[in-house]
């Protein structure tokens, strides 16, 4: 769903943030920092949990918007 979206990955050593697509983060175990060369471990659960939380929240938002649209179509708007 969000595989093409970019996610910022901060270096734990220098703080420099590198962006990669979600699909890339899921498929790789580490990323070298462009600034200091530190190997940023991606296989930790923190990144994957964040991605999953965002995906769940987006699903909830889509459902809420769909429900709102259905209710708006069925409602009659009156001018007083």
C-alpha positions as CSV (number, residue, x, y, z in Angstrom):
1,X,0.0,0.0,0.0
2,X,2.7,2.5,1.0
3,X,5.7,0.7,-0.6
4,X,6.5,3.7,-2.8
5,X,6.3,6.3,0.0
6,X,9.6,7.6,1.3
7,X,10.5,7.1,4.9
8,X,13.2,9.1,6.7
9,X,15.9,7.0,8.5
10,X,18.0,8.9,11.0
11,X,21.6,7.8,11.7
12,X,22.0,6.8,15.3
13,X,25.6,8.3,15.3
14,X,25.4,11.7,13.6
15,X,21.6,12.2,13.2
16,X,21.8,12.6,9.4
17,X,18.5,11.5,7.8
18,X,18.4,9.4,4.7
19,X,15.1,8.7,2.8
20,X,14.3,5.4,1.2
21,X,11.0,3.9,-0.1
22,X,9.1,1.7,2.4
23,X,9.6,-1.3,0.1
24,X,13.3,-0.7,0.1
25,X,13.4,-0.5,3.9
26,X,11.4,-3.8,4.2
27,X,13.7,-5.6,1.8
28,X,17.1,-4.5,3.3
29,X,18.8,-5.1,6.6
30,X,21.0,-2.1,6.8
31,X,21.8,1.3,5.2
32,X,25.1,3.1,5.3
33,X,24.9,6.7,6.5
34,X,25.9,9.1,3.7
35,X,27.5,11.5,6.2
36,X,29.5,9.4,8.6
37,X,29.4,5.8,7.0
38,X,27.8,4.2,10.1
39,X,25.8,1.1,9.2
40,X,22.2,1.8,10.2
41,X,20.4,-1.4,11.1
42,X,17.0,-1.6,9.5
43,X,16.0,-5.1,10.5
44,X,15.0,-3.8,14.0
45,X,11.4,-3.9,14.9
46,X,11.1,-0.1,15.4
47,X,11.1,0.8,11.7
48,X,8.7,-2.1,10.8
49,X,6.4,-1.3,13.7
50,X,6.2,2.4,12.6
51,X,5.4,1.3,9.0
52,X,2.7,-1.0,10.2
53,X,1.1,1.6,12.5
54,X,1.0,4.2,9.7
55,X,-0.6,1.6,7.4
56,X,-3.3,0.7,10.0
57,X,-4.0,4.4,10.6
58,X,-4.4,5.1,6.9
59,X,-6.8,2.1,6.5
60,X,-8.9,3.5,9.4
61,X,-8.8,7.0,7.8
62,X,-9.9,5.5,4.4
63,X,-12.8,3.7,6.1
64,X,-13.9,6.8,7.9
65,X,-13.8,8.9,4.7
66,X,-15.8,6.2,2.9
67,X,-18.4,6.2,5.7
68,X,-18.6,10.0,5.6
69,X,-19.1,10.0,1.8
70,X,-21.9,7.4,2.1
71,X,-23.6,9.4,4.9
72,X,-23.2,12.7,3.0
73,X,-24.9,11.2,-0.2
74,X,-27.8,10.0,1.8
75,X,-28.3,13.2,3.8
76,X,-30.6,15.9,2.5
77,X,-29.2,19.4,2.8
78,X,-31.8,22.1,3.5
79,X,-31.5,25.8,3.1
80,X,-33.4,27.7,5.7
